Amino acid sequence: MSEPRRRRSRADYERGLPDHHDPTAGFGGAAPARSALTLRLVLAVFGLVVCVGGGLGWLAVDELPAWPGIALLVLGAVAVVDIAVILRRKARGEPG
């Protein structure tokens, strides 16, 4: 049976999660893979700025159809959700 669910600490993530199997562990001296949460956060913020700026800029021009601007604003909303998920994972103590 599996162990009871409890909140994982930073030490748990540094040690590695149970039942995780890395087939390349120790092969050729490769370092273990790490999550790139900070890079993902930077890219999500960049996407948010570009999408919101582009969407508002597109909607500011009267001769253009509105749907591309709305699509960019929707992608900006997706970036906001992604940023919230990343910040939650970082606050929980996951490395990266």
C-alpha positions as CSV (number, residue, x, y, z in Angstrom):
1,M,0.0,0.0,0.0
2,S,1.1,3.5,-0.5
3,E,2.1,5.8,2.3
4,P,-0.5,8.2,3.8
5,R,-0.8,11.6,2.1
6,R,0.9,14.5,3.9
7,R,2.1,17.9,2.9
8,R,5.5,17.6,1.3
9,S,8.4,19.7,2.5
10,R,11.2,21.3,0.6
11,A,13.4,18.4,1.9
12,D,11.1,15.9,0.3
13,Y,11.4,17.5,-3.1
14,E,15.2,17.7,-2.8
15,R,15.5,14.1,-1.8
16,G,13.2,13.0,-4.6
17,L,9.6,11.8,-4.6
18,P,8.7,8.2,-3.8
19,D,8.1,5.8,-6.7
20,H,10.0,8.1,-9.1
21,H,12.3,6.1,-11.4
22,D,14.8,7.9,-13.5
23,P,16.2,5.4,-16.1
24,T,19.2,7.6,-16.8
25,A,20.2,8.1,-13.2
26,G,23.9,7.7,-12.8
27,F,24.4,7.1,-16.6
28,G,27.4,8.9,-17.9
29,G,27.6,11.1,-14.8
30,A,24.5,13.1,-15.8
31,A,23.1,15.3,-13.1
32,P,19.5,14.7,-12.0
33,A,16.9,16.7,-13.9
34,R,15.4,19.7,-12.0
35,S,12.3,21.7,-12.6
36,A,12.7,25.0,-14.3
37,L,9.9,26.9,-12.5
38,T,11.8,30.2,-12.5
39,L,12.3,30.0,-16.3
40,R,8.6,29.1,-16.7
41,L,7.7,32.1,-14.5
42,V,9.8,34.4,-16.6
43,L,8.3,33.1,-19.8
44,A,4.7,33.3,-18.5
45,V,5.2,37.0,-17.4
46,F,6.7,37.7,-20.8
47,G,3.7,36.1,-22.5
48,L,1.3,38.0,-20.3
49,V,2.9,41.4,-21.2
50,V,3.1,40.6,-24.9
51,C,-0.5,39.2,-25.1
52,V,-2.1,41.9,-23.1
53,G,-0.2,44.7,-24.8
54,G,-0.8,43.2,-28.3
55,G,-4.5,42.6,-27.5
56,L,-5.1,46.1,-26.3
57,G,-3.1,47.5,-29.2
58,W,-5.1,45.5,-31.7
59,L,-8.4,46.5,-30.2
60,A,-7.3,50.2,-30.2
61,V,-7.3,50.2,-34.1
62,D,-10.8,50.6,-35.4
63,E,-10.3,49.2,-38.9
64,L,-9.1,45.7,-37.7
65,P,-11.5,42.9,-36.7
66,A,-11.8,42.4,-32.9
67,W,-11.4,38.6,-32.7
68,P,-7.5,38.5,-32.8
69,G,-7.4,41.1,-30.0
70,I,-9.8,39.1,-27.9
71,A,-7.8,35.9,-28.6
72,L,-4.7,37.6,-27.3
73,L,-6.5,38.8,-24.2
74,V,-7.7,35.2,-23.6
75,L,-4.1,34.0,-23.9
76,G,-3.1,36.7,-21.4
77,A,-5.7,35.3,-19.0
78,V,-4.2,31.8,-19.5
79,A,-0.8,33.3,-18.6
80,V,-2.2,34.7,-15.4
81,V,-3.5,31.3,-14.4
82,D,-0.1,29.8,-15.2
83,I,1.7,32.4,-13.1
84,A,-0.6,31.6,-10.2
85,V,0.2,27.9,-10.5
86,I,3.9,28.5,-10.7
87,L,3.9,30.8,-7.6
88,R,1.9,28.2,-5.6
89,R,4.4,25.5,-6.5
90,K,7.4,27.7,-5.6
91,A,5.7,28.7,-2.3
92,R,5.1,25.0,-1.5
93,G,8.9,24.5,-1.7
94,E,9.4,22.8,-5.0
95,P,12.9,23.3,-6.3
96,G,13.5,25.3,-9.5
